C-alpha cells in the first residue's frame, strides 16, 4: 500500500507499506529507502505525480464484510463500527475497543476475501 502526504515545499512524501506482501517490495528499485521493516519512503516533486490515492481494505470474514488493516506482524485487524450488527461481531469473537467499535486480529488464512478500495486524494480522480 502506498500513500502520499503533501509537504510545505511542493513535494510529496510517498510511503509504501509492505503490508500484506510477504516479499521485499519492488519500490526499492524506484529509489525508496526503508525507514523500518516494512515501511519505505521517498520524497518527490508534486509535478512528478501522475495519480494519488489512499488504499483502504475491506475483508469478508465468515460471510460478513468488515473494515480491515494490516497489523504490522502480517495479521489482519478487522473492525466493526456502529451498533447495527454489533451482536454478530461479538459472537464472532470481536472485542469491544470503545462503545460501538469492536476489533479482532485474524491471520490472512481466515479471511475469505480481501477487497482493495482506491480513494483518490490531492484532487486526483
C-alpha positions as CSV (number, residue, x, y, z in Angstrom):
1,X,0.0,0.0,0.0
2,X,1.4,3.4,-0.9
3,X,0.0,6.7,0.4
4,X,1.1,10.3,-0.2
5,X,1.5,13.3,2.1
6,X,1.7,16.9,0.9
7,X,4.6,18.9,2.3
8,X,5.2,22.7,2.6
9,X,7.7,22.7,-0.3
10,X,5.5,21.4,-3.1
11,X,6.9,17.9,-2.6
12,X,5.0,14.7,-1.8
13,X,6.3,12.1,0.5
14,X,5.5,8.6,-0.8
15,X,5.1,6.0,1.8
16,X,4.8,2.3,0.9
17,X,3.9,-0.4,3.4
18,X,4.9,-3.9,2.7
19,X,1.6,-4.8,4.4
20,X,0.1,-8.0,3.1
21,X,3.0,-8.6,0.7
22,X,5.4,-11.2,2.0
23,X,8.5,-10.3,0.0
24,X,10.6,-7.1,-0.2
25,X,8.6,-4.7,-2.3
26,X,9.7,-3.6,-5.7
27,X,9.7,0.1,-4.5
28,X,13.4,-0.3,-3.6
29,X,14.1,-0.3,-7.3
30,X,12.5,3.1,-7.6
31,X,14.6,4.9,-5.0
32,X,12.5,4.3,-1.9
33,X,14.5,3.8,1.3
34,X,13.5,1.5,4.1
35,X,12.7,3.6,7.2
36,X,11.9,0.5,9.3
37,X,10.9,-3.1,8.4
38,X,8.0,-3.0,6.0
39,X,7.9,0.8,5.7
40,X,9.5,2.5,2.7
41,X,9.7,6.3,1.9
42,X,10.6,8.6,-1.0
43,X,10.0,12.3,-1.5
44,X,9.3,13.6,-5.0
45,X,8.3,17.0,-6.5
46,X,4.5,17.2,-7.0
47,X,4.8,17.6,-10.8
48,X,6.2,14.1,-11.0
49,X,3.0,12.6,-9.5
50,X,0.5,11.2,-12.1
51,X,-2.1,9.9,-9.7
52,X,-2.6,9.9,-5.9
53,X,-4.9,7.8,-3.8
54,X,-5.3,6.2,-0.4
55,X,-5.7,2.5,-0.3
56,X,-8.3,1.1,2.1
57,X,-9.2,-2.5,2.7
58,X,-12.3,-4.4,3.5
59,X,-12.4,-8.1,4.3
60,X,-15.0,-10.8,4.1
61,X,-14.8,-12.9,7.3
62,X,-17.2,-15.7,8.0
63,X,-19.5,-14.3,5.3
64,X,-19.6,-10.7,6.7
65,X,-17.9,-7.6,5.5
66,X,-15.5,-5.6,7.8
67,X,-13.1,-2.8,7.5
68,X,-9.6,-4.1,7.6
69,X,-5.9,-3.1,8.0
70,X,-2.6,-4.7,8.4
71,X,-1.3,-5.1,12.0
72,X,2.5,-4.9,11.3
73,X,3.0,-8.6,12.1
74,X,1.4,-9.9,8.9
75,X,-2.0,-10.3,10.5
76,X,-5.2,-8.5,9.6
77,X,-7.1,-6.3,12.1
78,X,-10.9,-6.5,11.4
79,X,-13.0,-3.6,12.6
80,X,-16.7,-3.2,13.2
81,X,-18.2,0.2,14.0
82,X,-21.7,1.2,14.9
83,X,-24.4,-0.7,16.8
84,X,-26.0,-2.4,13.9
85,X,-24.5,-5.9,13.6
86,X,-22.7,-5.5,16.9
87,X,-24.1,-8.7,18.3
88,X,-22.9,-10.7,15.3
89,X,-19.4,-9.2,15.6
90,X,-19.3,-10.1,19.3
91,X,-20.5,-13.6,18.5
92,X,-17.5,-13.9,16.1
93,X,-15.1,-13.0,18.9
94,X,-14.6,-9.3,18.3
95,X,-13.6,-7.4,21.4
96,X,-15.1,-4.0,22.4
97,X,-12.5,-1.2,21.9
98,X,-14.9,1.6,22.8
99,X,-18.7,1.9,22.7
100,X,-19.8,1.0,19.1
101,X,-16.3,-0.1,18.0
102,X,-15.0,-3.7,18.0
103,X,-11.9,-5.3,16.5
104,X,-10.4,-8.7,16.0
105,X,-7.0,-9.7,14.8
106,X,-7.0,-12.7,12.4
107,X,-4.5,-14.4,10.1
108,X,-4.8,-13.9,6.4
109,X,-5.9,-17.6,6.0
110,X,-9.0,-16.8,8.0
111,X,-10.2,-14.1,5.6
112,X,-12.4,-15.3,2.7
113,X,-11.7,-12.3,0.5
114,X,-9.7,-9.1,0.8
115,X,-11.1,-6.1,-1.1
116,X,-8.9,-3.2,-2.1
117,X,-10.5,0.2,-2.4
118,X,-8.7,3.2,-4.1
119,X,-9.8,6.5,-2.7
120,X,-8.4,9.5,-4.8
121,X,-6.6,12.3,-2.8
122,X,-5.0,15.6,-3.6
123,X,-7.5,16.5,-6.3
124,X,-6.9,13.4,-8.4
125,X,-9.8,11.4,-9.8
